[in-house]
Structures are given as structure tokens and as C-alpha cells.
Amino acid sequence: MSSQNQSVKQLLKSFPKRPFEQKTLDDKVAKELRKFQSKASPDNVKSQWELVLRSEVFALAETEGQALQKDDAAYYNKLMDRLDLVLTFTEHDACDASFPFTILQDLLETQTIPSCSHIFSWIEAGASRLTKGMIPQKGKALILLRTLNDLLRRLSKMGSTTLFCGRISTFLSGVFPLGERSGVNLRGEYGPIWEGVIDVDRGDGETAVDSVKQGGPSDEMEVDDTADDDAKRRAAESKDREFYNTFWSLQLPFSRPPLFSLPDTLNRFKEAVDKVLPVIKEATTKERAMMGNRAASGHTHTLKRKRETETGEETNSSDYFFAKFLTSPDLLSLELADTHFRRQILFQLLMVLHHLLTFTKTAKAAWATPRNRSLQMDFTLEPADAQWVQETIVKATAELRSTAPGGPAFADTVNVIFDRERNWVRWKNDMCPPFDKEPWSEEVDGKGELREKRREDPEEWPWSLGSESLTDIWQMGYRDLTDLQNPFQVGDVKDFVKKIKQEDARIDMRKKTLARTAERMAQARGITATSNQPAAESSTPASASQDARPPITETNKPEMSPAAVASPAHPSLPPKPSTAASLSKQDAGSSLAAPSATVSLAATATPPPIPAPLQASVPPVDEQIQKFEENKQRWAWLTLRMARDQYLQAFWKCSHVVFALQQTRRYKVISIDNHHNSFPTALTRVAQLAQSAEIDAHKCDLTNAEQVRAVFEHYGKGGIWGVIHIAAYKAVGESVEKPLEYYANNVVATNSLLQIMSAYDCTRIVYSSSATVYGTPPKIPIPETTRLKADSPYGRSKVMSEMIIEDLCHAEPRRWCAISLRYFKDGTCVRDYLHVLDLASGHLLALDALSLESTIFDNCPNEARYKAYNLGKGRGMSVLQIVEAMRKATGFSYKYEIIGRRRGDVPDLTADPTLAEKELGFKAPQPLEVMCRDLWNWQTKNPNGYA
């Protein structure tokens, strides 16, 4: 036993590097097996080999958690080596034929979903070896089927594991024959039994009579009339309640057809159907009449979204709300007014009626055998009842065809489903006979050579960009005429920097002007001091007084004394006209005895009286320089804000969506970007972080249709599966100043993109919208049903783009499917902040929901496959909360200033994400503290961004 253990370890140590030829491993295993041929009985040797190999596999499997944290590739390579060794030993008859499958069964139960995906990749690669000699419903086939079915039950049918489920189903369909009965309901089991509706008494029937007050004779007639009305109302309610019970009683035979074997069940069923069908027909007729009235009055049916009425606003619209699938007496009339609800009931009725036709005497003789007794019941449909069933089928089908919209198409689809169902039932009643056909041989009809040639891979296209001329131009370095242009982009960071430099130039000019003025003033003071020196010497300093002051002359006028009347802005400037010093100056012109104008020179006897003490004091700030500095700070703030927005737009949204896609290993990511506010380095780093294939990055502008078309042409028709459209201008305040640029970049470019997508059969799109489409909402938190009424050109550009996409889905419902994501990133006082990884996860979930297996569009009110979802936490957070969270994350105490709102901003944008959580599975678990921590972590490690 120990020697066998050493042999296995030696084989693993000398295991050939991948890829390798199987013969190399076969030779190594055969050499080791020959060493133990005569040491014990073959069965004992097999058991020992199986024990050693199993121990080796699961000893490695125990280390999965730690191994994946270090190097997942090394772990998976070691695991694949051991599985290859198990399969090779089995092929050399050293282990039981079912041994690899028992290993896989136990291994898949112990591993995480990502590891199971890698193990299943190994199963797919070795399918031909694993299934060699496998017989369905026996031996290792049962183990394989059970193992993969258990794995399917672990996986979700939606979300990130959808593709994995499809891989397993595809593998099973290729390994097992189409007639395999393992997944067929041969016992004829039905779904859950209808449990009926709950009859709840309202208890408010007497309110009308009780509200009548006692009064005089004039009130008696009103009481009698009220009593009559009350009696009529009670009779109507009783009739409605009776029909309500009759209507929902049909659900019991719908859910349990074997009940028809009980006496009188068919008669009660016929009576209920005969009561319900006329009511359904009346509802359909009423709906078609209302549609005709709208058409006759000039109202045409368009796909354009209608503006919803404001709170308190009256409306004469004939639109009405349809409640669905709610078993309440008060809502039954609304349910019957809903086309989709009536179609559901008619579809159920037709299913039961077609089922009843299989129980006529003739039909039962054709399919009833002792082998399918579980499908039979003690019931035979009599000729009279069969005639009623046939007539009811005709009526129900006619009702289906009369429903709108698309009634005939819907009825035809139902008929096709029933035709296929009849074939399926017949095949099941015959105990699922095999219907596989042998494949054609290569020499059938002499076309073997032609079919063989079709199996060969086509030659590689010599022109990487589609055509010879385009490839040559590209290789010569030419791109597009826009590469030779550098247009002025108002709102760019560089433009704000220019503004800052202009303010610096104004400050320098002002300082030079002040310096020249100060120099002239200093020279004037020097002349004044020289001329006044003799007068000062002749005076008596010790007895200087108000009476002994020198007379005021042209050289010592009050305005030349800066000590008392200096401007508060700067010593060299005159005071403002409204100040006291200015008034003193004016008085000095008319009366030379003004006391405030004769202080400075007489107060000192130290010659010469130069203004040295004034120069030593700190001069006040010049008002104009202060204004320029404020402007400079304002432009600097706008620069930082624009840089932050561009950084968030370029990295924190787009790059993280790419990262989320790369991590799934299910999508080949193609990036289209003009690098207006992003850097190619971001995508390179994303690919490194995701440890995945490189991203196909194309530098082009969405406003240039030819550039975008060239990208789609590169991958060909159908080569691009779907699009996540994130590119847009997004500054609310800037959009108010430059609406035309926003409509051109956000709306026109989106329309052009959709046209190109349609031309290349790419008909799935996730559109990055915004909560600004709601404007100032009437309700917080905001549900998706809120009317769209944006308050800024940016928000209106998002509304227009959403409407274009929705109209396209209405026009071509079988081709297009789309999702708009509205998230709450805009600059409001209170907003719904999201971690960027949670936001990226929402985009990934939306993209997955556009797959064919998705069911999110099943509840759409019409054929158009379009929905909009809010992404958020459902909790509003203020800017002050952000400041406090950043204070904790960075350790800095920020200063802030509360100012008025920007043009176009709304006070509160908080999402109601219930619909996205329910249908997409969206979650936003990261708190505000984690968002700020991660933002600061990235910023400190990349202080200059990607520049």
C-alpha cells in the first residue's frame, strides 16, 4: 500500500506539462502498474489503487480555500493532474469503470461554484473518454446524470451562473440520447392543487343608512330613496359575489384534471364555463369599442410615452389601471378588463378542454395500455359532452383571436403549442420510444468530399480592418480628420486652468499698478518732509500745542497725511467716498481748520517726518486683488470638481463595469472610448486586476458614426452580443449653459449607435440613465413608475434617449430588448450614494437579464421587451454626511461652505430599488464609510490619477 502511494506521488511529481500527449501519461502509468501485477489479487490491487488515488484527490481538495487566495491557477492545474491520473488508471483497468464518476460526484459536492466550473471544463474536455462504452440508464451513466443534476440544483437559473447551467444542459443533451426518459414525467403528475379563495366580510354594508341624520318631513323621502338604493346595491353585490365564486371555482379542475372522474364535476364545470365565457366576451367587446372611440375622436395609437398627471390635476383620459391575478371581489372587474388576464384564463380553459378530448371512447382506445395506467382515470367523455367541448374550443379560440393587441398572432401561437403538446403526449404515452436517426455516412449521394471540405476552418482574412485600402491607411498612421483638430471644449479642465492663469495675470497687473502708485506716493512724502523741516526746527517741541501748529500750506494739506485717513484697502489708496476720512478731506477743501486733517505732522518733533512706521505696518488687502483671488479660488474649485467628475466617470464607473465583466470569464469585453476624460492605462490595469484576457480597446468617438461602424464591421454581423452604453456628458450645471452640445453628444450619438447596432444584428443594450429624469419627484423614495419630468438639459437628454430605446423595442419587439438603469449620482443636497462595485454589479445583472433565458420581460404590459430600474440603497445621504464620512476615512478636518444650489439641481434624489432587487437580484451592501475609504485609498496611491 505504501509503495503504491509512493508510485502515485512519483507520477504526480513527473507529470508532463500541459498540453501533453496522452500516450506519454499512458506509458508512465503502464510502467507503474507492471510493478504490482503479481503482488496480490487483481481485486485487491484495484481497491488499493482507488484508495490511494481518492486520498490524493481529496487531500488537495481540502486546501481549496487557502490555495485560491494565493494562486488559483496552480491549484486547478494540480487538480486536473489528479483527475487525469484517475481517468488514465481507469482506462488501464486498474480501477472500476465507475470510479472516476464517484470521484467527480464527491468532489463537486465539496468545491465552490467557481471550482466546480473548472472541474466541469475538465469533464467537457474529456467527454469522449469518460462516456466511452456508456449505456444509458445503467452503471456510470446513472452516476453522471445524478451528479450533474445535483450540480444544476445548486446553481441559479439567473445571474452569473446562467451560462454554467447552459453548459451542463448542452453537455447532457450531447451525451444522452434525445429519447432518454430520465427527465420525463412518465407518472403524469400535476402541479399544486388550487386551494380556493378566502371570503372576507367587509363589514361596511350599513354605512349608507347609518349616515342619514334625523330630520323633518322633507327628509323622509330621502331615507326611502336611500333604502331602495341600498337594496339594489345589496342585490348587485350578491350577484357579483356569486359570479366571483363561480369564476374562481374553475381553477380547481384547471389544477387537478383527475377530478373529472368524480360524479357531477363535468356538469358543474360546464355550467361555470357557460357563465364565464359571455362575461369575457363582453369585456373584450367593451375594450374594442373603447379603442374604436379613441380612434374616431382623432387619437392615434403611438408608442410615445405620455406625460403623467400631476398630483391634484384633473384628467379626462379614458386610460384605466389593470390589476392582475388578485383574488379579491372588488378587483375582479378590473382583472377581466385586462387583456393579459383574459388570455391567461382562456389559455387555461383550452388546455383542459384539449385534455378532455383525449378521454373520448375512441381516443382512449388509441393510447390506453397497461403500461401507462398511471395516466388513466375512470372517466369517459360522452358524445354529447364531446360536442360541447368542441364547440367551447371554437368559442374560446375565437375570443383569443379577438383580443387586442395581436390577438390573431397570439391565438396561432397557442395552437402551435397545443399541436406540439399532442405530439409530446403521444410520445410519452408510447413510453418514450427512441427517435434518434443514424447519421449520414460520408459517402451519401456522393457528397462526402463536399461535406468534408465544409468542416475545414476558413482561411484567415488578410485585412485586419475589413478591406485592403482601410488597413493600408490605418497602418500608414492615418486615423480621422478629428485627429488633426483640437477644438475648444468649454468646461474642460484645461479651460478652467486658463481661467486661473488669467486671474493670476490680473493679480500681477494690479500689484504692479499698486507698486507704481506707492512709489509715487513715497516720492511725494519725501518732498513734503524736506520742505517742512525748517518750520519744524523753529518750533518748540516741548510746548507744542494746538495753537502753535504751523499753518496749512500747499505742502501739508490734510489729504497728504496718511496716518489718520489711510484707506482700509491699502495705504496708497484714497478712502471710499462714504467713509469718515473722506468727509474730512472734503471739509478740508473749504475750511482749513478741520481738526481731523491737521494731526499727523504736528504730533511729532523728530525730523524728518517720514512715514517709516506706516511702511512697517501690514497693509490691508486690496479689494480688487481680493476679488481676483476669490475668482481664482472659484475657478480652482470648478477645476477640481470637473477633474473629479471626469475621474469618476472614466474610472469609477466605466472601468469597474469592465472589471465586473472580466471577472465573470463569460464575456469578451470590447471598449469604445475617445479618451476625452479617461486614460487607456485604466483598461490595462483592469485586465491585470481581473487576471483575464486583454480588452479590445478602440479609440473612437460615438458622435462619429463611421468610426463606430468600423468597430462593428471588425467583428461582423452578430459578432457583438450586447452593448452597455455609458458614454455621455453629465454635468447638470454645464448642460444649462450648453444645451445643444449635450443633446448632440447624448441624444444624437445614442440614436446613431442604435442604428449601427441594428445594422449589425446587435439588439441588446443596457443604457446608463440617471435619476435626473424624474426632476423634482412628488414622492421619496422614487419608484420607477414616477412620471419623467427632468429639470435640466442633461436630464432631458436622458429622457429622450430612454424614449428612443423604448420606441425601438416597441417597433421591433422580437428583435430588441433593453434595460435602462437610473442611478442617483447627481449633485443634489440629498442623494442615494452607491459603491462603484455595487453599481458595476447592477450593470452586469442587467446585461445577464437580456439573455434568452431571462424572464424579467414576462410581466411587461405589451410585447415590447423594455424595462427601467432604479439602482440605489433606498436611503438618502446628505453632502454633510459625505463630509463626515470622508473626515473619518482620511483623518482630515475639512472646511466647508453652504451655498445656493446650482441651476438644474433638485433637492432630493433617493431611489426605491425594490424592483431591481426583486427582478434583477440587485444588492448594494457597501456602506458609506467603505465607499469613502476605498475612494481615499485609490486617491492616495494614485495622487495624479493616470496622468
Phi, psi and omega in degrees: 000316179293325178293324176294323177298318178294324179297317180295317179297323179293322178296318179292326180292323180260021183297133182295149179285146181278145353282151181222162176278137182298332181297327179298314179290322178301318180295318180296316180293318180298322179297318179290324181293326180295336180290339186242019184293321187251013184274334181201177179294152182302322181294319179294319179298318178300314181298321180293316178300316181298320180294318180294315181294318178299316180299321182292320180294312186278341170296322175287322182297330179295337184266013186303312184301312180289322184294321183290336177288337182262296184210097183292328180297318179295320180296313182293326176296316178297320180294318178296323177300316181291321177293321175299321180294318178299314182294321181293318176300320180294319179295334176270014177062026176271349178223164179295152183298331181269000184299315178301327183284325175292324175298313180297320181298312179290323183293317181295332179286337184263347187259158176287168182300315178300321178291323177299324178297318178292321178296320180292328174299322176294321178298317179298317182293326181256026184300318183296324179283321182293321185265009180295125180072015182279133180252125180303144176069015179218151169053230186293339178297319179294322179295316180297315181296316180295320181297312183288328176293322175297321178294321178298323179292334177285334186271156176268144179283350178232164177090211189286343182261007181300315180297323178298316177301318179295323178297317180295315180297319178297320179296315180297320180292333178277333183272318183260147180294157182298332181273010180300126187270002185298327182257013184261138179279080184285342184273356177069037181285149179249176179280193181293151181282140176293128185264004179085177181253156180267124180267107182252124177287133183282325176074020181235025185288337185262007185294327183294317181287319182296334183282353180280122182274154176291137181209196183278191181301330182292344182270347185295318181298322179296323179294317179298315179298320180295321179296318178297316179298322181294322179295318177296320181295319179296321179295319179294320179295321178296320178294317179296321180293322178296317178293324179301314179294322178295317182299309185283346176294340178293337183293335180293308175293333175300319184273341183219077181302331178300346178296343179293345177285346178280149182297143173068002178293317181296321181295316178297323179296315179297318180297318180293318181296319180295336176276326187279319185302316178298324179293319178296318179296320178297319179295321179294318179298317179297319180295317180294325178294320178294321176296322178293323178295320179295320180292321182290331181276006176098000180275119179262146180280115178239165179267004183284138179295135180267146178289131178280153183284146178284164178297128181085359182268128180282153181215146176252016184293145178269004177294148180218159186267137180253116172272142189237136165057037176246121186273073177233136180302326182288342185254356185297321180295323177292322179295318179293336177284351181270123181302316183295324178293315179297320178298322179297313181295316180295322178296316177300316181298315180297324178299314180294320181295316177296326177294320179297326180295340177283358181248017168290163184299319180291317182293320179296324179294335183280329186241340184286122177222163178298339184284336182244044180298333181293340180272350186268158173214157184283073183205135175227131181278117182289158183304319180296318178292324178296324177295319177296320180297315179299315180295321179292324176299317178298316180295314182296321178294320177297321177296320178300317182292336183272351178288154181231148359270161175068033181300310180301318179295321179294317179296320178296321178297318178299318179296321177297319179298318180292324176299314179294324179295321178297318177296319179297316180296319179297317179295322180289321178295331177276014179064037171055062177293147180293139179235017177289143177250146178294142180291153177295143174283166184290346185253013180295128177058022178066022183252018182298318182295320180295317180292325178296321179293326180292338179283345182284146177291141179292156178293149180293133181292127187288341185253108187295335181255018173104314182224161182294316183294317181294320179295318179297317180298318181295317181292336176282355176100357179279142178238277181210161180299333179293339177294336181270359182248151176224071187292154178287123181250102180295129181101356176289159176300319182296328179289322176293325177297321175301318179298319179297318178296323177296319178294322176299319179296320178295321179296316179297317179297319180294320179295320177296318179297317179295323179295317178296318178297318179296323179295316178296321179294322179294319177296319179296321178294323178296318178296318181296318181295323180292318182289334181268356185296313179300317180299323180291324181290326182285344180277164180258109185296322187293331182248024179297134181213182182296326182284336184267007181292146180293153177294150181282126179241186180295337183270348179229045176293157184301325183292350179268002182259099186280350188293316186262337188243017182297146179293141178293344180277315182198146182299333185274354183258146175291156180289166176295150182302335185271356183278165180292324180297323179294321178296323178296322179297319180293322179295326182297334179290333182254333180222112184286359181264013180297120188294325184288350182259003186229039187258314197293314186285329181276351184275353182226148178243010182269112180277153346276153183279067179274155185275044180300315180300329179290324179291330181287335180283155181282119183288147175296160182286136177292137184296319181293318177297321178298321178295317178297321178295321177297317177299319180297317178296322179295314178295323178297320178296316178297324177298312180296321180294316179296318178297320178296314180300316179295322179295315179296319181292320186283321186250309190288349176244296185299311185295324181286329173296317176299319180298317179297320178294318182296323183294333181290338185061019182248349184234139168269116189269130176242123182253131174243119186206139175265004178056033177296321178220038180213174182229138178300336180300329181301316181292323177298317180292324178299315179298323178292317180295321181282348182051051183226184182295159179294155181268134175284101183259127179239125177271107177202165185251131181296336178284351177257099187298324182293322177296316179295318179299325180296324178294314179294324178296326180299325182261350175080173180294131181075001182284337178250120187284318182199170185229135167253111187263105182249338189292130176184158165283144192217017179266118184297310182297320179295326181295331178292327181277331184227066184295323183297321179295323180291319179293324179292316185283322186268323185263306183297318180295322177295318178298317178296319179299317181296322178297317180292320177301316180297321181295334182249025173055037173250100192239029174235130182215135169253117185258127179277098181262205186205155176288350178294347177296339181276345185063221174273104190284148178282350186216136177234131356292163191266118173276166181292341181281356179298140181299149181268117183208077185291152182254003182218157176303325177299312179297321179292328176295326177289320177299313180300316181295319177298317181295321178299314181295318180295318178298322178296319178293328176291319184291323182229071187293335181277343180261311192263144168217140188210153177225132173255132179252120180254114178234164203250060183267004191276165189280066177261169178294315177238123182219167185261091184286146178230145169290143186296328178289325174295320178296317178297322177299322177298320177295320179294317178298321179295319179295318178297327182289351178271003180286165183295331182280353184291148180242011185291337182269002183295332182260018177292147183289347179214190185286340183294130180263079181216136177214155175238140182230145171271134173248120180182184179264340185086007179231123180280143178231134184275167178295326178296325175295324176296316179301316181293319179294319177293329177297318179289322184288325186258338184082005180260148176262107185275145171262140181223161180226129180271119183234178179289162183285157176285157176296130178097346180283149175247158189287327187213130175226096179238130188277154163251096187272018186302316183295318179294323178293322184284315188265326181263343186077026184284137175224147176231079188281340189286127180282173183298324181297321179292322178301311182293323179297314181292324177297314181292323179299315180292320184293321180291328179278342179227069186298333179255017182065222178261003184293000000 
